[in-house]
Amino acid sequence: MTQLTSSQAEDAPIVACTISRDVQNFDLLIEDMETLLGEEWGDLGFADALPFLNQPDAQHIEFVAMAIDEIDEPDITLLGGIIAGAKERGIKVVLIADDVTPASLHQLLRQGADEFIPYPLPEGELAAAVERLRQSPAEVAPVAQAPAPDESVKLKKGGDGVLIAVQGLCGGSGATTTAVNLAYELATQGKGKHPDVCLIDFGLQFGSVATYLDLPRRESVLEVLSEGETIDGDTFAQALVSFEDKMQVFTSPADVIPMDMIGPGEVQRILDVAREHFDYVVVDMPSTLVQWTETVLNEAQIYLALMELDMRSAQNVLRLKRALQAEDLPFDKIRFALNRAPRFTDLQGKSRVKRMADSLGIALDLLLPDGGKPVPQACDHGIPLATHAPKNPLRKEIVKLAGQLNAIGEDGAEAA
């Protein structure tokens, strides 16, 4: 690392630099910069950043890595000015934040930061971010650009869509798999006009809906999440990606973002806009309970909670029950679904299911069978079970569930 000054030697050009209050507070960043660039990088303080970038010595700078933590938040205006100044000079900006509030993070991203990485740095993430920055627009375009929304996403108005939320109560419970395939089956129900379906991935950090459907993640997703309370149908449409022209998908962001970057207000508006334009809105919830879980729970007509026949699921159900009842939230609204349920002929397994339900004080009337290897294979290939293994027992049960939901929706529409 080199301490940069206005008299930087021209025979050793610096191609990148860190900008921080004290780079020694970000030791992992130092290691990654040295691994990535050797001696071809330097360090700047906040006060020195813009003066140096105005010097001829900065002509070889490709990118800057601005590292900040909660202590730097009072200087958010200065930090934003540095980012804007770097962008004016054609220098890419990687924002590295440790325990920074979503509001400050949003403000700095709006100033023009090209990449965001949380600190501590995930292994290899800085190198991957720099690789993306160094790609030419022609190289990036095929990945970053999805079909124009005007061509692929047509939204109607005046709807009152049914909101279906799906949440896993333990790791690997199959919540995302269920949400993806349920949305697809709803979108392909019947022989006449198919319902309009929107699938929303609220797994903001590690959501897998885009992976399970082999879809790109649009940059406008982050914009919608950041400005959720003010979005309209046109803004929402720009973030959607069409899957086989059968349903629209709102993927999780391309980068990891804080779970509290959005609040109840943003989530409420996103759900309102989606329900206005679609017959069914299926939401894949994060396994973590967040401040806006209550918003989705109150708005959802159906809230599926996926669990398995094991002790961890039983304990998590009890934790969830205590948490919701302590806040006077509608625990009874949750419909529990047992994934990898025992087969019809497994009498001992069926007895265990009944004992578990009785001991937890819940109903387990939705039993999803084990679909075996074809299920993860379909997810890895980015296609629904209907395409990969149409006769799979799990797919058949999801088709049955979709049919029941669609019949209820049609009865409600006729009554209205």
Phi, psi and omega in degrees: 000141179243133173283112188285141174222174180287353179251032180304133183294134182285341182280354177227072186298139177265127184258351180201162176207154172267149176232118184201169174291318177203106185297340179294342176284352182235065185298326178294327176294319178300314180299315182292322179294319178294320178295321185280321190236356182065239180261007186270038177213160181220182183232140179231147169275168181300319183290332184270348191298300183296317176303319179292318181296341176276351183274155177302332180298342183270006186293339181264000182293123177270318181206160172238146177248105180271117182251123183224159172224189187297335180293334183275353185299326176299340180261030187299327179294317177298316181297318178297323178295324178294316178298313180298321179295321178295318180296322179298332180265009178075021181261129179289152183232125172254121181263124180242118188235136178238110177059048178255140183294151179303325181297316179292319179299316179299317181297319181289323176295324178292335178288345174124011177301134185277327182223148175235131177227127177288153175248137006296144185291127171299146184301126177080358185288323179295316178299320179294321179294318179295322178298318178295322179295327185276347179290143177287158177306325181294326180284326184282327190308315183298331182272318189278336185255122174261170179306143182302137183300330179297334182266330189248339185238110177245117183255135174266170180238171174080015180274173175216070191296150175281127181262122180239117179255144180231126181225138177270139179261000176201160180297135178075020182283350177089022183295312181294318177301317179294315181299314182297311184286327176294317178298318181294318180293323176296322183287343183244015180291141172080170180258345180268224180289125182278149177295153173275123186236136175238129178252121183248127178260104178265014171281078193299334184262313184227036178299141187244006182302316180300322179292316184291342178244006178053054182244150175286156176256116184282144178295333182291348176300316180296323178296318179296318180295323182288326184245033188306322186288345184244005185286158173234186183299321181294317179296317180296321181297326181294338180267353183275149175237133182274135175253110178055026182057021181253326178209161180254143186233130172257101186282171170285162182297161179290331181246159177289128178233159179297143181296332180267019176292334174243153180237186181303323181296314180295317180296318179300316181293318179299316179295319180299315180295317180296316181292332179291333187249356184225154177283324178228136174237114180256124184248122173270109186274153173289155179290338179280139172280126181238177186295337181262005174300322178301322180299312181293319180299317181290328184275333187288137170284327180225127179236102181273134176240114183273132178218175178233171183273069179210172185293322182298320178295317180299316179295321181290327175298316179296320177298315180297319181298314179296319182296315182289318181291329177295329179263009180057043178258156188285081177298325182294345180285339184284133176254114185276137179236129180265115178271152183055045182290155179298151178292164183301327183275354181274086184294322179295319178296319179296325177294321178296320179299316181295318180295320179297313181299318181294319183290330180271347181071037180230167175256132177245067184269356177247106182249117181257121183288164177285118181276355178072199185299328180302336182291304177296331177295318177297319179296316180295326181277351178073036180223152179289162177298330180301331179268318186280317182212076186299336181263009180298137183299325178294319179297319180299322180289323178292323175299317179298317179296316179298321178296319178296316180295319181294322178295319178296318179296320179292321178296321178294321179293320179293321180295324180292000000 
